[in-house]
Amino acid sequence: MPLPVRRLPRRVIQLYAGLLVFAFGEALIVRASLGVIPWDVLHQGLVHQFGLTIGRWSIIIGALVLLLWIPLRERPGLGTVSNVVVIGAALDVFLHLLSAPGSVWVRGLFLALGILINGVATAAYIGARLGPGPRDGLMTGLVRTRGWSVRVVRTGIEVAVVVIGWLLGGNLGVGTVLFAFAIGPVVHVALPLLTVPEAPVPPDEPLPDSPL
């Protein structure tokens, strides 16, 4: 059942707030210099080889991944396109505003806060129900069309991205490993709290006939 129109403003605000906050958390992790999130290993490697910025490569790679949706017949939403553009653009802004901390303890704090913030922000933009991110859609599309398990597909994509990024010169470190293990539990806790509920069936509205 579609979500009611009256909840649309909340969903849009939550979507863009989640994307901006995610970019801030991502910037904290980059500035910690202890290893970036898996896809940023690739983005940093591309920066190292070809120039531009992490944010611009995030947009470019996101757009290329979105093209892979076509043979998988996945349907993008507002959240999908916004994910590509907003996170990359905001990431460059936050990286410009944030300085790299000198103390290893502050770097560790940046990393921990970044992971926590990213987990909550991920739950926020997913919970808005306005379309998955391009990388999430690639995963679900492969699971649906190939019949592979979510674990195999997600792990395969993440490992491939990290290895390619590392070979190109991306920052693979303890932060990358911590992010991979911690992001799931954080999202698991936050997602039920931030998911916009579906519309209840009005008392006077008949239920649809059972197909059985």
C-alpha positions in Angstrom: 0.0 0.0 0.0 1.5 3.4 -0.9 2.5 5.8 1.8 0.1 8.6 2.4 0.8 12.0 0.8 0.7 13.8 4.1 3.9 11.9 5.1 5.7 13.0 2.0 7.3 16.1 3.5 8.7 14.1 6.4 10.1 11.5 4.0 11.8 14.0 1.8 13.3 15.9 4.7 14.4 12.7 6.3 16.0 11.5 3.0 18.1 14.7 2.4 19.0 15.0 6.1 20.2 11.4 6.0 22.2 11.9 2.9 23.9 15.1 4.3 24.6 13.5 7.6 26.0 10.4 5.9 28.4 12.6 3.9 29.5 14.3 7.2 30.2 10.9 8.8 32.0 9.8 5.7 34.2 13.0 5.8 35.1 12.2 9.5 36.3 8.8 8.5 38.4 10.1 5.6 40.0 12.7 7.9 40.7 10.1 10.5 43.2 8.6 8.0 42.8 5.1 9.6 41.2 3.5 6.6 38.1 4.7 4.7 34.8 2.9 3.9 35.0 0.3 1.2 33.7 2.4 -1.7 35.9 5.3 -0.7 39.0 3.0 -1.0 38.0 2.8 -4.7 37.3 6.6 -4.9 40.6 7.4 -3.2 42.5 5.1 -5.6 40.9 6.8 -8.6 41.9 10.2 -7.1 45.4 9.0 -6.7 45.6 7.8 -10.3 43.5 10.4 -12.2 43.0 13.4 -10.0 39.6 15.1 -9.3 38.2 14.6 -5.7 36.7 11.8 -3.7 33.2 13.4 -3.9 33.4 13.7 -7.7 34.5 10.2 -8.1 31.7 9.1 -5.8 29.2 10.8 -8.2 30.8 9.3 -11.3 31.0 5.8 -9.9 27.4 6.1 -8.5 26.2 7.1 -12.0 28.0 4.2 -13.6 26.6 1.7 -11.1 23.2 3.2 -11.8 23.6 2.2 -15.5 24.0 -1.4 -14.4 20.5 -1.2 -13.1 19.2 -1.2 -16.7 19.8 -4.9 -17.5 18.8 -5.8 -14.0 15.5 -3.9 -14.5 15.7 -2.1 -11.2 13.7 1.1 -10.9 15.4 4.2 -9.4 13.5 6.6 -7.2 14.1 10.1 -5.9 16.3 8.7 -3.2 18.4 6.8 -5.7 19.3 9.8 -7.8 19.7 12.0 -4.8 22.1 9.5 -3.2 24.4 9.8 -6.2 24.6 13.6 -6.3 24.0 14.8 -2.8 26.5 12.6 -0.9 29.3 13.2 -3.4 28.8 17.0 -3.5 28.4 17.3 0.3 31.4 15.1 1.0 33.7 17.5 -0.9 32.3 20.4 1.1 32.7 18.7 4.5 36.3 17.6 3.6 37.1 21.2 2.7 35.7 22.4 6.1 37.3 19.6 8.2 40.9 19.5 9.0 42.8 16.3 9.7 43.4 15.8 13.4 47.0 15.4 14.6 46.4 13.3 17.6 45.9 9.6 17.1 43.2 9.7 19.8 41.2 12.4 18.0 41.6 10.4 14.8 40.2 7.4 16.6 37.3 9.5 17.8 36.7 10.8 14.3 36.6 7.2 13.0 34.2 6.0 15.8 31.8 8.9 15.4 31.9 8.6 11.6 30.9 4.9 11.7 28.1 5.6 14.2 26.8 8.6 12.2 26.9 6.7 8.9 24.9 3.9 10.4 22.2 6.2 11.7 22.2 8.2 8.5 21.9 5.1 6.4 18.9 4.0 8.4 17.4 7.5 7.9 17.6 7.6 4.1 16.6 4.0 3.7 13.7 4.5 6.1 12.4 7.4 4.0 11.4 4.8 1.4 12.1 6.9 -1.6 14.4 4.5 -3.4 17.6 2.7 -2.5 21.1 3.9 -3.2 22.7 2.8 -6.5 25.0 0.3 -4.8 22.2 -1.2 -2.7 20.1 -1.5 -5.8 22.9 -3.3 -7.7 23.0 -5.8 -4.8 19.3 -6.4 -4.7 19.1 -6.6 -8.5 21.8 -9.3 -8.6 20.1 -11.2 -5.8 16.8 -11.1 -7.6 18.0 -12.0 -11.1 20.8 -14.4 -10.3 19.3 -16.1 -7.2 22.5 -15.6 -5.2 22.4 -14.9 -1.5 22.5 -11.4 -0.2 25.6 -12.3 1.8 27.5 -13.6 -1.2 26.6 -10.7 -3.4 27.3 -8.0 -0.9 30.6 -9.5 0.2 31.7 -10.1 -3.4 30.9 -6.5 -4.4 32.6 -5.0 -1.3 35.7 -7.2 -1.6 36.1 -6.4 -5.3 35.7 -2.7 -4.7 38.2 -2.7 -1.9 40.8 -4.7 -3.7 40.6 -2.6 -6.9 40.8 0.6 -4.8 43.7 -0.6 -2.8 45.6 -1.6 -5.9 45.0 1.9 -7.3 46.4 3.5 -4.1 43.3 3.9 -1.9 43.5 4.0 1.9 42.7 0.5 3.2 43.2 0.2 6.9 41.7 -0.7 10.3 38.9 1.8 9.7 37.8 -0.1 6.6 37.5 -3.4 8.6 35.8 -1.7 11.6 33.3 -0.1 9.3 32.5 -3.4 7.5 31.8 -5.1 10.8 30.1 -2.2 12.7 27.9 -0.6 10.1 25.4 -3.5 9.9 24.6 -3.6 13.7 24.2 0.2 13.8 21.8 0.2 10.9 19.9 -2.8 12.4 19.2 -0.9 15.6 18.4 2.5 13.9 16.3 1.3 11.0 13.1 0.4 12.9 13.2 3.7 14.6 13.6 5.7 11.4 11.4 3.8 9.0 8.4 5.8 7.9 5.4 3.5 8.6 3.0 2.4 5.9 -0.5 3.8 5.9 -3.0 1.9 8.0 -6.1 0.6 6.3 -9.1 2.9 7.1 -11.8 1.1 9.2 -14.4 1.7 6.5 -12.2 0.5 3.6 -12.7 -3.1 2.6 -9.6 -5.4 2.5 -8.6 -6.6 -0.9 -9.8 -10.1 -1.9 -7.4 -12.9 -1.2 -5.7 -14.2 -4.4 -6.1 -17.8 -3.0 
